[in-house]
Amino acid sequence: MSREKERRKEIKKNFTVGVVFFFFLLIGFNLLFSNTTIATNNYMHLLQLQESFEQGSFTGTNFLPGSGSITNDPAKVINGSYSAYLSTPSTQDWGEFAYTDPNKLHFEKNTTYAVTFSYKSLEEPSGANNGFFYFLARSSDYDVTADTGWTTWTDQAGKVGTKTVTFTTGNKDNYILIWGIHNGGALSLDDIYIRKISESFEQGSFAGTNFLAGSGSITNDPAKVVNGSYSAYLSTPPTQDWGEFAHTDPNKLHFEKNTTYAVTFSYKSLEEPSGANNGFFYFLARSSDYDVTADTGWTTWTDPAGKVGTKTVTFTTGNKDNYILIWGIHNGGALSLDDIYIRKISESFEQGSFAGTNFLAGSGSITNDPTKVINGSYSAYLSTPPTLDWGEFAYTDPNKLHFEKNTTYAVTFSYKSLEEPSGANNGFFYFLARSSDYDVTADTGWTTWTDPAGKVGTKTVTFTTGNKDNYFLIWGIHNGGALSLDDIRIKKNDFQYDQNGRLIKQILPNAKNIRYHYDLNGNLIRTEISTNN
């Protein structure tokens, strides 16, 4: 596989009419930014901002320079022709070289965002001097008690990496993002993506969201609000069989065919539907052509008034061009909704291209040949001759998917053997996870298999990353054969343990986690709830 190393480096760059309650949801959030689709960390959203500084100046961007500058020095540039750059002496405690401009970028209250950026360490901050690089989100009134997303790191000179920080704003009118250096060092920044990944209705209106209001409303009544200052709300009488909240424009939100999604939302029951009247709250996904036979994800529940809860519904779309999400109340009740996350949790290649996915093609392609497709209309495919020792046709993109250090993941995928590798030639199909610095000694999850032509199967590989900043996943063929791939799911273990077997982190479905802290004797001393990074 070593001879493939240089080649891999090149790959780097929706019941019937009149009775339906639609609360078609979300994800792309049109702030002040672009409408380009991106899928990162498996959350569905529209890209809010992408900045690569290729204008050669902070002018015309959504950023302010602070003490930093834009450089075209090849030794300092990360990607393209320009990067943002700052060098500070060890005598300077806080050097801040890039900020988002609060007059151009608005971060809503009590809302979750993810920021991904590339960096290059050019001079490592001194550990002896408590030096480090840092990122945080600070309220635009500079209230440090409201800081969120605080992240620090150091790296040796020359190290290039990518970080994704997920944070939730507080009850402030706006925030700014800050990158800086503490106690000296030098750093370049590039390829900054800023994304809103939850809808919390904190604009106080459906305007500016992807919602078209039905019978529902946005409320700021503290007795009705779930979190923050606003929630979506609907109350219907027992004589109304199906109530309508609001709906999104399906031209803005696309659910791919034959693909698995998870929807997490917070709710507050304000009037319990009557069981005697067969009342309930409900959720489902319906095809945008309103074919009820294709409904999926149907979920119903009731709760006493005052109950606050969270639900996660996982569903797989059918062979339809698009779906809409529906929340409703049947036969009366009252409900508030908030903090809605929609995540694509499988890659089924139903866009018909690697473009727009979290995967890179390698030598592979996307096929719609029915003899090669596993599920749906498309699958990834590769055929290699016996003379090609390592043929790699699909990788995760390390600029879009980040695997944390010393963390356990499970990868599940469907495959179809189309030409069995020759055992006499030591041929096989394979999967592994490799560190993004291509250190083969840190490879993990190595899995090989062969199957006769026509065999369809599913594999789940569980692996733990090493002490590396990022990993990428590889699928390939050794010494010839042909294989199709589909329905890839990547899941971080919900429970993470330290080397002593102690639970150190529990991952929750709403972009939150619980961290557990122990004293030197192994006694649990503190727990904290934070936002997933």
C-alpha positions as CSV (number, residue, x, y, z in Angstrom):
1,M,0.0,0.0,0.0
2,S,3.0,2.3,0.4
3,R,3.2,2.9,-3.3
4,E,-0.3,4.3,-3.2
5,K,0.7,6.9,-0.7
6,E,1.7,9.6,-3.1
7,R,-1.4,9.0,-5.2
8,R,-3.6,9.3,-2.2
9,K,-2.0,12.6,-1.3
10,E,-3.1,13.9,-4.7
11,I,-6.7,13.2,-3.8
12,K,-6.4,15.7,-0.9
13,K,-8.1,18.9,-2.3
14,N,-41.5,14.4,2.8
15,F,-53.3,12.0,6.1
16,T,-54.8,13.0,3.2
17,V,-55.5,16.4,1.7
18,G,-57.0,18.7,4.3
19,V,-56.0,16.6,7.3
20,V,-52.2,16.8,7.3
21,F,-50.2,18.7,9.9
22,F,-47.0,19.6,8.2
23,F,-44.1,20.8,10.2
24,F,-41.7,20.2,7.4
25,L,-38.3,20.9,8.7
26,L,-35.2,22.3,8.1
27,I,-31.9,22.4,7.6
28,G,-30.3,24.8,5.5
29,F,-30.4,28.0,7.3
30,N,-30.2,31.2,5.1
31,L,-28.5,33.7,7.2
32,L,-26.5,36.3,5.4
33,F,-24.4,33.8,3.7
34,S,-24.1,31.5,0.7
35,N,-26.6,28.8,-0.4
36,T,-24.0,26.1,-1.2
37,T,-24.8,22.6,0.2
38,I,-22.2,21.0,2.4
39,A,-22.4,17.9,4.7
40,T,-19.9,17.9,7.5
41,N,-20.0,15.7,10.6
42,N,-23.2,14.2,9.1
43,Y,-25.4,17.2,10.1
44,M,-27.5,18.4,7.2
45,H,-27.4,22.1,6.7
46,L,-26.6,24.8,4.1
47,L,-23.2,26.2,4.1
48,Q,-23.3,29.5,6.0
49,L,-19.9,30.7,5.2
50,Q,-16.7,29.5,3.5
51,E,-13.6,31.6,3.6
52,S,-10.2,30.7,2.0
53,F,-8.7,34.2,1.8
54,E,-8.0,33.9,-1.9
55,Q,-8.7,37.6,-2.5
56,G,-5.4,38.1,-0.8
57,S,-6.8,40.5,1.8
58,F,-9.3,40.6,4.7
59,T,-11.1,43.4,2.7
60,G,-14.3,42.0,1.2
61,T,-14.4,39.0,3.6
62,N,-16.5,38.5,6.7
63,F,-13.4,38.7,8.9
64,L,-11.4,41.4,10.6
65,P,-7.6,41.0,10.9
66,G,-6.8,41.9,14.4
67,S,-3.0,41.6,14.5
68,G,-2.9,39.1,11.7
69,S,-2.3,39.4,8.0
70,I,-2.9,37.6,4.7
71,T,0.3,35.8,3.4
72,N,1.2,34.3,0.1
73,D,4.5,32.9,1.4
74,P,4.5,29.3,0.2
75,A,6.1,28.2,3.5
76,K,3.1,29.6,5.4
77,V,0.2,29.0,3.0
78,I,-2.0,25.9,3.8
79,N,-4.1,25.6,0.6
80,G,-4.4,27.7,-2.5
81,S,-2.4,30.9,-2.8
82,Y,-3.2,32.7,0.4
83,S,-3.8,32.0,4.1
84,A,-4.3,34.1,7.2
85,Y,-1.1,34.3,9.3
86,L,0.1,35.6,12.7
87,S,3.4,35.4,14.6
88,T,3.7,36.6,18.2
89,P,6.6,36.8,20.6
90,S,6.7,34.8,23.8
91,T,6.3,38.1,25.7
92,Q,2.8,38.7,24.2
93,D,0.2,36.9,26.3
94,W,-2.8,37.2,24.0
95,G,-2.4,37.8,20.3
96,E,-5.6,37.7,18.2
97,F,-5.2,37.8,14.5
98,A,-8.7,36.9,13.1
99,Y,-12.2,37.7,14.2
100,T,-15.6,37.4,12.5
101,D,-17.1,40.8,11.7
102,P,-20.2,41.1,13.9
103,N,-21.6,43.7,11.4
104,K,-21.6,41.0,8.7
105,L,-22.1,37.7,10.5
106,H,-24.9,37.2,13.0
107,F,-25.0,34.3,15.4
108,E,-28.5,33.6,16.9
109,K,-29.1,33.2,20.6
110,N,-29.2,29.7,22.1
111,T,-28.3,28.1,18.8
112,T,-25.7,25.4,17.9
113,Y,-23.0,26.1,15.3
114,A,-20.0,24.1,14.0
115,V,-16.8,25.8,12.8
116,T,-14.3,23.9,10.8
117,F,-10.9,25.3,9.9
118,S,-7.5,24.2,8.6
119,Y,-4.3,25.3,10.3
120,K,-0.6,25.1,10.0
121,S,1.7,25.4,13.0
122,L,4.8,27.5,12.0
123,E,6.2,28.0,15.4
124,E,5.1,25.8,18.3
125,P,4.0,27.7,21.4
126,S,6.3,26.9,24.4
127,G,4.8,24.4,26.9
128,A,7.2,25.7,29.5
129,N,5.7,29.2,28.9
130,N,2.1,27.8,29.0
131,G,1.8,28.7,25.3
132,F,-1.0,27.5,23.0
133,F,-3.1,28.3,20.0
134,Y,-6.7,29.0,20.8
135,F,-10.3,29.5,19.4
136,L,-13.4,30.7,21.1
137,A,-16.8,32.3,20.5
138,R,-17.4,35.5,22.6
139,S,-20.5,37.6,22.9
140,S,-20.2,40.9,20.9
141,D,-20.6,42.8,24.2
142,Y,-17.4,41.1,25.3
143,D,-18.9,39.4,28.3
144,V,-16.3,36.7,29.0
145,T,-18.6,34.8,31.3
146,A,-20.6,34.0,28.1
147,D,-17.6,32.5,26.2
148,T,-18.3,29.2,24.5
149,G,-16.4,26.8,22.3
150,W,-13.1,27.4,24.1
151,T,-10.5,25.2,22.4
152,T,-6.7,25.2,22.8
153,W,-4.0,23.1,21.1
154,T,-0.3,23.1,20.3
155,D,1.5,21.4,17.4
156,Q,5.1,21.2,16.3
157,A,6.3,23.5,13.5
158,G,5.2,22.3,10.1
159,K,2.2,20.4,11.3
160,V,-0.9,20.8,9.2
161,G,-4.3,19.9,10.6
162,T,-8.0,20.4,10.7
163,K,-10.3,21.2,13.6
164,T,-14.1,21.2,14.0
165,V,-15.5,23.0,17.1
166,T,-19.2,22.7,17.8
167,F,-20.7,25.2,20.3
168,T,-24.0,26.6,21.5
169,T,-24.4,30.4,21.9
170,G,-25.9,31.8,25.0
171,N,-28.7,34.4,25.5
172,K,-26.8,37.1,23.8
173,D,-27.7,39.2,20.7
174,N,-24.6,38.2,18.8
175,Y,-21.2,36.5,19.0
176,I,-17.8,36.8,17.3
177,L,-15.3,34.1,16.6
178,I,-11.8,34.6,17.7
179,W,-8.5,32.8,16.8
180,G,-5.3,33.6,18.6
181,I,-2.0,32.7,20.1
182,H,-1.1,32.7,23.9
183,N,2.4,33.4,24.9
184,G,4.0,33.3,21.6
185,G,4.1,31.1,18.4
186,A,3.2,31.3,14.8
187,L,0.1,30.0,13.0
188,S,-1.7,30.1,9.6
189,L,-5.4,29.6,9.1
190,D,-7.4,28.7,6.0
191,D,-10.6,27.1,4.7
192,I,-13.0,28.3,7.4
193,Y,-16.5,26.8,7.3
194,I,-19.2,28.2,9.7
195,R,-22.4,26.3,9.8
196,K,-25.7,26.5,11.8
197,I,-26.7,22.9,12.7
198,S,-29.8,23.4,14.8
199,E,-33.0,25.4,14.4
200,S,-33.9,27.1,17.7
201,F,-36.3,29.7,16.3
202,E,-34.3,32.4,18.1
203,Q,-35.0,35.0,15.4
204,G,-38.5,35.1,16.9
205,S,-40.2,34.6,13.5
206,F,-40.5,32.1,10.7
207,A,-39.1,34.8,8.4
208,G,-35.5,34.2,7.7
209,T,-35.9,30.4,8.3
210,N,-36.8,27.8,5.8
211,F,-40.3,27.6,7.3
212,L,-43.6,28.7,5.8
213,A,-46.1,29.2,8.6
214,G,-49.2,27.1,8.9
215,S,-51.5,27.3,11.9
216,G,-48.5,27.3,14.2
217,S,-46.6,30.3,15.6
218,I,-43.4,31.3,17.2
219,T,-43.9,32.0,20.9
220,N,-41.8,33.8,23.6
221,D,-44.2,32.9,26.4
222,P,-41.9,31.5,29.1
223,A,-44.6,28.9,30.0
224,K,-44.4,27.6,26.4
225,V,-40.8,28.0,25.5
226,V,-38.6,24.9,25.6
227,N,-35.1,26.5,25.5
228,G,-33.9,30.0,24.9
229,S,-36.2,32.8,24.2
230,Y,-38.5,31.4,21.5
231,S,-40.0,28.0,20.4
232,A,-42.5,26.9,17.7
233,Y,-45.9,26.3,19.2
234,L,-49.3,24.9,18.2
235,S,-52.6,24.3,20.1
236,T,-55.5,22.4,18.5
237,P,-59.0,21.6,19.9
238,P,-60.2,18.0,20.3
239,T,-62.6,18.5,17.3
240,Q,-59.6,19.0,15.0
241,D,-58.4,15.7,13.8
242,W,-55.1,16.9,12.2
243,G,-53.5,20.2,12.9
244,E,-51.0,22.1,10.8
245,F,-47.9,23.8,12.2
246,A,-45.7,25.0,9.3
247,H,-43.8,23.6,6.4
248,T,-40.5,24.1,4.7
249,D,-39.9,24.6,1.0
250,P,-38.9,21.2,-0.4
251,N,-36.9,23.1,-3.0
252,K,-34.5,24.1,-0.2
253,L,-34.2,20.9,1.7
254,H,-33.4,17.6,-0.1
255,F,-33.6,14.2,1.4
256,E,-31.8,11.7,-0.9
257,K,-33.4,8.4,-2.0
258,N,-32.7,5.2,0.0
259,T,-30.7,7.1,2.6
260,T,-30.9,7.0,6.4
261,Y,-31.4,10.1,8.5
262,A,-31.8,10.9,12.2
263,V,-33.9,13.7,13.4
264,T,-33.5,14.9,17.0
265,F,-35.9,17.5,18.6
266,S,-36.8,18.9,21.9
267,Y,-40.5,19.3,22.8
268,K,-42.7,20.5,25.6
269,S,-46.2,19.0,26.1
270,L,-48.5,21.9,27.1
271,E,-51.8,20.0,26.8
272,E,-51.9,16.3,26.7
273,P,-53.9,14.7,23.9
274,S,-56.8,12.7,25.2
275,G,-56.3,9.0,25.1
276,A,-60.0,8.5,25.2
277,N,-60.2,10.5,22.0
278,N,-57.3,8.6,20.4
279,G,-55.2,11.8,20.6
280,F,-51.5,11.9,20.2
281,F,-48.5,14.0,19.0
282,Y,-46.8,12.5,15.9
283,F,-43.8,12.7,13.5
284,L,-43.2,11.1,10.1
285,A,-41.4,11.6,6.9
286,R,-43.5,11.7,3.7
287,S,-42.5,11.8,0.1
288,S,-42.9,15.2,-1.5
289,D,-45.3,13.8,-4.0
290,Y,-47.5,12.9,-0.9
291,D,-47.5,9.2,-1.6
292,V,-48.6,7.9,1.8
293,T,-47.5,4.4,1.0
294,A,-43.9,5.7,1.1
295,D,-44.3,7.2,4.6
296,T,-41.4,6.3,6.9
297,G,-40.3,7.2,10.5
298,W,-43.9,7.2,11.9
299,T,-43.7,8.0,15.6
300,T,-46.5,8.8,18.0
301,W,-46.4,9.8,21.7
302,T,-48.3,11.5,24.5
303,D,-47.1,13.2,27.6
304,P,-48.7,15.0,30.5
305,A,-48.8,18.8,30.4
306,G,-45.5,20.3,31.5
307,K,-43.3,17.4,30.4
308,V,-40.2,18.4,28.5
309,G,-38.4,15.8,26.5
310,T,-36.1,14.9,23.6
311,K,-36.8,12.4,20.8
312,T,-34.5,11.0,18.1
313,V,-36.2,9.3,15.1
314,T,-34.1,7.4,12.6
315,F,-35.7,6.6,9.3
316,T,-34.7,5.5,5.8
317,T,-36.1,7.2,2.7
318,G,-37.6,5.1,-0.1
319,N,-37.0,5.4,-3.8
320,K,-38.5,8.9,-4.0
321,D,-36.9,12.1,-5.2
322,N,-37.5,14.0,-2.0
323,Y,-39.2,13.8,1.4
324,I,-40.7,16.3,3.9
325,L,-40.8,16.0,7.6
326,I,-44.1,16.3,9.5
327,W,-44.9,17.0,13.1
328,G,-48.5,17.0,14.2
329,I,-51.2,16.8,16.8
330,H,-54.1,14.4,16.3
331,N,-57.5,15.1,18.0
332,G,-56.4,18.0,20.1
333,G,-53.6,19.1,22.4
334,A,-50.8,21.7,22.6
335,L,-47.1,21.3,21.9
336,S,-43.9,23.3,21.6
337,L,-40.9,22.3,19.5
338,D,-37.3,23.5,19.6
339,D,-33.6,22.6,18.9
340,I,-34.1,20.5,15.8
341,Y,-31.1,18.6,14.4
342,I,-31.4,16.6,11.2
343,R,-28.5,14.4,10.4
344,K,-27.7,12.2,7.4
345,I,-26.3,9.1,8.9
346,S,-25.6,6.9,5.9
347,E,-24.0,7.6,2.6
348,S,-25.9,5.8,-0.2
349,F,-24.4,7.8,-3.1
350,E,-27.9,8.6,-4.4
351,Q,-26.7,11.9,-5.8
352,G,-25.0,9.8,-8.4
353,S,-21.6,11.4,-7.8
354,F,-18.9,11.6,-5.1
355,A,-19.3,15.4,-5.3
356,G,-21.3,16.7,-2.3
357,T,-20.5,13.7,-0.2
358,N,-17.9,13.2,2.6
359,F,-16.0,10.8,0.3
360,L,-13.3,11.0,-2.2
361,A,-13.3,8.7,-5.3
362,G,-9.7,7.4,-5.5
363,S,-9.8,5.1,-8.5
364,G,-13.5,4.3,-8.0
365,S,-16.6,5.6,-9.6
366,I,-20.4,5.8,-9.0
367,T,-22.4,3.3,-11.0
368,N,-26.1,3.0,-11.8
369,D,-25.6,-0.4,-13.5
370,P,-28.4,-2.6,-12.0
371,T,-26.1,-5.6,-12.0
372,K,-23.6,-3.6,-9.8
373,V,-25.9,-1.5,-7.6
374,I,-26.6,-2.9,-4.1
375,N,-29.5,-0.7,-3.0
376,G,-31.3,2.2,-4.5
377,S,-30.2,3.6,-7.8
378,Y,-26.5,4.1,-7.3
379,S,-23.5,2.5,-5.6
380,A,-19.7,3.1,-5.5
381,Y,-17.8,0.6,-7.7
382,L,-14.3,-0.5,-8.5
383,S,-12.7,-3.1,-10.6
384,T,-9.0,-3.8,-10.7
385,P,-6.8,-6.3,-12.6
386,P,-4.7,-9.0,-10.8
387,T,-1.6,-7.0,-11.7
388,L,-2.6,-4.0,-9.5
389,D,-1.6,-4.8,-6.0
390,W,-3.4,-2.0,-4.2
391,G,-6.5,-0.3,-5.7
392,E,-8.3,2.1,-3.5
393,F,-11.6,3.5,-4.7
394,A,-13.1,5.3,-1.7
395,Y,-11.8,7.4,1.1
396,T,-13.4,9.6,3.7
397,D,-12.5,13.2,3.1
398,P,-10.4,14.3,6.2
399,N,-11.3,18.0,5.5
400,K,-15.0,17.1,6.1
401,L,-15.0,14.2,8.5
402,H,-12.9,14.4,11.7
403,F,-12.0,11.3,13.8
404,E,-11.0,12.2,17.3
405,K,-7.9,10.8,19.0
406,N,-8.1,7.7,21.1
407,T,-11.8,7.3,20.3
408,T,-13.8,4.2,19.3
409,Y,-15.9,4.2,16.1
410,A,-18.1,1.7,14.3
411,V,-18.3,1.7,10.5
412,T,-21.1,-0.3,8.8
413,F,-21.3,-0.8,5.1
414,S,-23.0,-2.9,2.5
415,Y,-21.0,-4.5,-0.3
416,K,-21.5,-6.7,-3.4
417,S,-18.7,-8.9,-4.7
418,L,-18.7,-8.7,-8.5
419,E,-15.5,-10.5,-9.1
420,E,-13.9,-12.6,-6.4
421,P,-10.2,-11.8,-5.7
422,S,-8.0,-14.8,-6.5
423,G,-6.8,-16.7,-3.4
424,A,-3.9,-18.1,-5.4
425,N,-2.8,-14.5,-6.0
426,N,-3.4,-13.6,-2.3
427,G,-6.2,-11.3,-3.4
428,F,-8.8,-9.7,-1.1
429,F,-11.0,-6.8,-0.5
430,Y,-10.0,-4.6,2.4
431,F,-10.9,-1.8,4.8
432,L,-8.8,0.2,7.3
433,A,-8.5,3.5,9.1
434,R,-5.2,5.5,8.5
435,S,-4.0,8.6,10.2
436,S,-4.1,11.7,8.0
437,D,-0.3,12.0,8.2
438,Y,-0.1,8.6,6.5
439,D,1.7,6.9,9.4
440,V,1.1,3.3,8.6
441,T,2.2,2.2,12.1
442,A,-0.9,3.9,13.4
443,D,-3.3,2.0,11.0
444,T,-6.3,0.5,12.8
445,G,-9.4,-1.5,11.9
446,W,-7.6,-3.5,9.3
447,T,-10.2,-5.9,7.8
448,T,-9.9,-8.2,4.8
449,W,-12.4,-10.6,3.2
450,T,-13.3,-12.4,-0.1
451,D,-16.6,-13.5,-1.4
452,P,-17.8,-15.2,-4.6
453,A,-19.2,-13.0,-7.4
454,G,-22.8,-12.0,-6.7
455,K,-22.6,-12.2,-2.9
456,V,-24.2,-9.3,-1.1
457,G,-23.3,-8.7,2.5
458,T,-22.9,-6.2,5.3
459,K,-19.9,-5.6,7.5
460,T,-19.4,-3.6,10.8
461,V,-15.8,-2.8,11.8
462,T,-15.2,-1.3,15.2
463,F,-11.8,0.4,15.8
464,T,-10.1,2.8,18.1
465,T,-8.0,5.7,16.8
466,G,-4.6,6.3,18.1
467,N,-2.9,9.5,19.3
468,K,-3.3,11.2,16.0
469,D,-5.1,14.4,15.1
470,N,-7.3,12.8,12.4
471,Y,-7.9,9.6,10.5
472,F,-9.5,8.7,7.2
473,L,-11.1,5.5,6.1
474,I,-10.0,3.5,3.1
475,W,-11.8,0.7,1.0
476,G,-9.8,-1.1,-1.6
477,I,-9.0,-4.3,-3.5
478,H,-5.6,-6.2,-3.4
479,N,-4.4,-8.0,-6.4
480,G,-7.5,-7.7,-8.5
481,G,-11.3,-8.1,-8.2
482,A,-14.5,-6.0,-8.4
483,L,-16.6,-4.7,-5.6
484,S,-19.5,-2.3,-5.0
485,L,-20.1,-0.3,-1.8
486,D,-23.2,1.3,-0.4
487,D,-25.1,2.5,2.8
488,I,-22.0,3.5,4.7
489,R,-22.6,4.5,8.4
490,I,-20.0,6.0,10.7
491,K,-20.9,6.1,14.3
492,K,-18.8,7.2,17.3
493,N,-19.3,5.0,20.3
494,D,-21.8,6.6,22.7
495,F,-19.7,5.6,25.7
496,Q,-16.0,6.4,25.8
497,Y,-13.6,4.9,28.4
498,D,-10.1,5.7,29.6
499,Q,-7.3,3.2,29.8
500,N,-8.5,2.2,33.3
501,G,-11.9,1.3,32.0
502,R,-13.6,4.3,33.5
503,L,-16.4,6.0,31.7
504,I,-15.1,9.4,30.6
505,K,-17.7,10.6,28.1
506,Q,-21.3,9.8,27.1
507,I,-22.5,11.1,23.8
508,L,-26.1,12.3,23.6
509,P,-28.1,12.6,20.3
510,N,-28.6,16.4,20.5
511,A,-25.0,17.5,19.9
512,K,-24.3,17.4,23.7
513,N,-22.2,15.1,25.8
514,I,-21.6,14.3,29.4
515,R,-18.0,14.2,30.6
516,Y,-17.0,12.4,33.8
517,H,-14.0,13.6,35.9
518,Y,-12.1,11.5,38.5
519,D,-9.6,12.2,41.2
520,L,-6.2,10.5,41.5
521,N,-7.9,7.6,43.3
522,G,-10.4,7.0,40.6
523,N,-13.4,8.5,42.4
524,L,-15.9,10.3,40.4
525,I,-15.7,14.0,41.4
526,R,-17.5,15.9,38.8
527,T,-19.7,15.6,35.7
528,E,-20.3,18.3,33.1
529,I,-22.6,18.7,30.1
530,S,-21.0,20.3,27.1
531,T,-21.4,20.6,23.3
532,N,-19.9,17.9,21.1
533,N,-16.8,18.8,19.2
